[in-house]
């Protein structure tokens, strides 16, 4: 339903907020809006958009977001862990 809503209303500013981000030639950043980072390249667009928009990232099971907690905190981006028991490679035994 979410993606159908976004698709149907993608150009209606009263329904969907479009955020511009700027790709960077610097492979260590990915986007101009981000500092150098080691976040997975495919996840950087989500971090850049959340940073610019002041939005929360919703994560279900991707452990990268747990591992990059220092980066997201530095940027002031909140990552809401929907299934925290599965979002860590260490499960409940994470040090």
Secondary structure as UniProt FT lines:
FT   HELIX           2..9
FT   TURN            10..11
FT   TURN            13..15
FT   TURN            27..29
FT   TURN            32..33
FT   HELIX           41..43
FT   HELIX           44..53
FT   STRAND          57..59
FT   HELIX           64..67
FT   HELIX           69..75
FT   STRAND          79..81
FT   TURN            82..86
FT   TURN            89..90
FT   HELIX           91..93
//
